[in-house]
Amino acid sequence: MKITPRKINTYMLFKLPSAFFCGVRVVSISDEEAVVKVKHRWINQNPFKSLYWAVQGMASEFASGILVIQEIKKSNRKISMLVTHQEGRFTKKATGKITFKCVDGNIIKQAIEKSIETGEGQIIHLKTDGVDASGDVVSKFVYEWSIKVK
């Protein structure tokens, strides 16, 4: 089965309902990058009338995680994946449509190849930036993913 935004968004409804109902949606996915969007609405706002930090975290994690899932699927191997550390920085009030982009597909591919080759777990750091409609960065996230062949 090919991974497409529509299939991923349907999967999210059943397996990650909190992200789905908060409006997190995959826009596009390729070998190198994934783009996820979320729009500031009443359901996902904080008391300051901007996008709640945890919703930004869900969208940004999904942008990096879907690339890991896709590369694992391509490998035809059983590989575990787990976020072991996360850092976030918030630089501007997040309102309107926020787009999160992760462009670290090549890092993931190399790490999975190395894990398959050596049988050892690998740690990778994937960056995801949240950008508003005017092109301003509203948040920056770094996820430390642990991957290991089972």
Phi, psi and omega in degrees: 000128178283137178278120179233157177305319182297315179295321180293318180294324175293317176303317181300321179304318185269329185254337179226062187299328180296320177294318181298311183288340174278354175097010178290127181220137174281129180265313180206157177212136175224186179295328186260332187214156175228141180237127180233139180237158173208140181253134177297123178219175180303318186294337186240020183264161174261178181296346181264012177061042171224173183295124181302140184301325182292328177291320175298321178296318178299313182294317182290320177296320181296323179298321178280318184295324181293329175293321177295314179301315181298317181290324176298315180301317180296330184287342183058032178236158174274114182227131178272151179221142183203135172283124181252346178198150179214141174229141178225144177228132182247121189249345181202152176300128184266106176228160182077206181272126180247131181248128179251131184230132173241127184242030186256029181304322181292324177298318181296313181302314180297319181293320179293317177301317180293320179296319178295317182294316185263339184078004181260152176293154179232147176247129177231148178247118183246133182258141177221125179251140175259128185234136178274181185297335180271002177090005179277137177284124180259335178202153178228132180235148171231126179248131173264113180256137172254128177234143181206135177289132180278000000 
